[in-house]
Amino acid sequence: MEKPQVFEMIHKYKQEDITLYENADVIVATPACALSLSESEWAKEHIDLVEVDEAHHTPAKTWEQILINLSKAKHVLFTATPFRLDKKEIKGDIIYNYPLSKAYSDGIFGEIQYIPVPDDQDNKDILIAQKAQEVLQLDRAENLIHYLMVRTDTKANAQYLEQLYSENTSLKLKRIDSSMSGREIKKYLTELKAGTLDGIICVDMLGEGFDFPNLKIAAIHSPHKSLASTLQFIGRFARTNASNIGSAKFIAANDDELEIENNRLYANDAIWQQMIIDMSEGKNQKEQEDREYYITYEGQSELGDDEVPIRALTINCHDRIYRVKDFDIAADFPNECCVANRIFRNPDDNTIVGIGIEFTSPIWMNGSYKINKEYSLYVVHYQSKLGLVHIYSPVHTEVLYDSIASRFCSEYEKISKSEMNRVLGEMSNFEIFNSGMVNRFNETGEAYRILAGADVSNSIDPNTGRMFSPGHVFCKAKSNQGGEDITIGYSSASKVWSSSYLNLHDYIKWVDNVGRKISNTTISVKTNTNFDLLPQAESLVKYPKNIFFADYPDSVYSVSPEVRSKNKNGYSWRLCDCELSIHEIGSDQQTIKVRICADDVEQIFLCDTKGYYSSDTENFYVSRGTNEEDLASYLTNHPLRIKTFDDTIIEGFEIYKGSSNETLSYDKNQIIGVDWDKYNTDVKVEFIKNGTKIAKGKKTIQDTLREILLSDPKNKYVLYDHGTGEMADYITIQEETNQWIVKLYHVKKKSAAGYNNSMNDVYEVAGQAVKSIIWLSSTAKLIDKIRSRQQSSHCVPIKGDSKALLKELRGATKQLAGYIVIVQPGLSKSTNMNIKVQEVLASAASYISRAGRVKGLEVIGSK
């Protein structure tokens, strides 16, 4: 077979050169020349085959246009690095893969050696230069015809190194960079190949297309950061197509921190020969697997102008997980995702990708003009063997996650925090960066504590473990499998996240691994840090019988939503002002009913062990501007905190079991006895309301308490706040030299015939007492509550001026000391106390005693 006629095209296309093109079998051209040729009608008609070297550049405009212009011809692409940092697709099928290990065994890829020098920041460049001279001279002493390349990253550094090598070595070097003319560069390369120079100093020059196999020594002053650039660079030195050459040598400063594709290539003990082969083949294999994976997605052709290349997706690792019973891959996303037909489906691994598009208003334009086009990414993946659904959403609200899950699954439930904790399994060398802790005794006003820092686990001690349970955690650890460093975090509501960004294929692998660990009951997590002192939450199987009270979550007290009545137009309340009480525990302990009341409007809510609230009526709804949400849905997303006598907390579908082993008892001698008969008090009547009957000349309990409080000269201010959303029935404020003493009085009538034997007499009032601690957590909280109550015509001053009180509290530097007072004539210090009544009072006193600024519980009863 005759050799083909080859024409080297060194100028752009000219019509007068057409004879040269026609006489050639092969035309070799640079991209610029090839582009001009491809635009000609002659090329479109006569060129049958286009071969592209360095084909990882084909996504670039010039290269891509060449292939478009010559679309009728066959295209064959060649590259040693079939992957790009910008994730753009190198179009085409991989028909042949020539691994680097085979190139090495075939003698095409030669020996390579890494020579580290000490990482001395002050003298690093000098040490590299001197070592480069030493290595070059030793090689030449062995009759090897070797030359040196000095590699750096900027022109300024190249000029600096040119002087440094001149002053510290005897090497003859010339600098080459893009500021020089082509003639000057060609002159220096000619001198290099002729042996006049020992080497050259380059700034990302002489890479692709430069063939000089005698260039065998690289002095790397600025290492490449990407694998593709590193492989391209090393490949120029590892060629074997010349005589009298030996192994390629790379000289650089030892750097244990620099990682390329999770490989510490510049570590002191790095063995490049095997590392480079493994890294190259691993990356190429990964590229081939990704290509095969993305082909299985359906739907790309339906996107039109809004087409998004699915292989270009880069996802921050965030995962919401549900346990499900079924999955419908043909289902669509809910309307609020704005996905329409922009959906990719992969039936092979049960993954659906949706691209949402919304138009929004920029901050500098009226909201009615929506001109900004915003894209959102949604991913739903079903792990069929484990029955888990993973959801990625840019909006992390419970409502949206549930809405997406309900479209693809008929039944779904959240994962308990104890199961979520298993994502920390199979790892070691933990550093806890961020830890949130749920306070089982948040009557201090501190419902949730967050620790953040380099390693916060040392701030957790055994006493912390007795009071707190894990809320969320974010940490770094080392994988027991691959040995790489991993960041991982999890929280309640079945969420897992990492600081990593992955392509879609790797993201699905990541969530699959998360699901595998969550479902593996044999995994025992041990971080070997003080984080292990925090007891884990468990899934709620049934409600305990010793429930004490329920309270709103801390978020309700921080920014309380407005609730309105469907039956009473114009009425609205802050949710935190609505009375909340336990109504009933189901006989099978699978449900609990709570009662929410505001004035004469009430509603009973049922909550199951999955944390879902429901109601047979819809008396209340939450109002947020123009949006409305039924209160049952709101409580599902913001679950109540239900507490028991033994310090256990229930939130939604999770239970934080208490660690209290105390025998609860209450000393009846602590009761402050009042002679109610002396005040002509009817202890069966708390206050007068419509229909209340009271004997002539008798007082209510509240009236008697008012008299007692007004007669105490220590009380500078006395406020009456009885009614829906009250702080307490009465509030007193005493001023001392260094502090304000605030007491909240909760009053209940005596319902039983005897004393100290009726749960009804103490249960509700004790719960109210504990819940009112929140108003004493800070002076600001107290002021805000008094002010808001006064604005709604409550919290009436009966001693002192309320404006003067608020002014004094705002301007004072005195500390706040609070007391909670239960007023219940059915309790007596002279009668034996029922064990159950003792339990209620002792639990209330225990909760209150841990509440920071609250000094304790006082009980006013009978003598």
Secondary structure, DSSP 8 states (H G I E B T S, - for coil): -----EEEE-S---GGGHHHHHH-SEEEE-HHHHHHHHTSHHHHHH--EEEESSGGGTTSHHHHHHHHHTTTSEEEE--S----TT-----S-------HHHHHHTTSB--EEEEEE---TTTHHHHHHHHHHHHHHHHHHTT---EEEEEESSHHHHHHHHHHHHHH----EEEE-TTS-HHHHHHHHHHHHHTS-SEEEEES-S-TT---TTEEEEEESS--SSHHHHHHHHHHHSB--SSS---EEEEEE--SS--BTTB-TTSTT--HHHHHHHHHHHHHHHHHHHHHHHHT-B-GGG-GGG---GGG-EEEEEEEEEEES---TT----GGG--TT-EEEETTTTEEEEEEEEEE--TTS-TT---EEEEEEEEEEEETTTTEEEEE-SS--HHHHHHHHHHH-SSEEE--HHHHGGGG-SEEEEEEEEEEEEETTGGGS--EEEEESS-GGGG--HHHHHHEEEEEEEEEEEETTT--EEEEEEETTTEEEEEEEEEHHHHHHHHHHHHHHHH-TT-----SSGGGGS---EE--S--S-EEEEE--HHHHHS--EEEESSSTT-EEEGGGSEEEEEEE-TTSSEEEEEEEETTEEEEEEEETTS-EE-S---EEEEETTEEEEHHHHHHHS--EEEETTS-EEETTEEE-----------GGGSEEE-GGGGTB-TT-SS--TT----TT-B-HHHHHHHHHHT-TT-SEEEE--STT-S-SEEEEEE-SSEEEEEEEEE----SSSSS--HHHHHHHHHHHHHGGGGGS-HHHHHHHHHHHHHTT-SEEEES-HHHHHHHHHH---EEEEEEEEEEEEEETTS---HHHHHHHHHHHHHHHTSTTEEEEEEEEE-
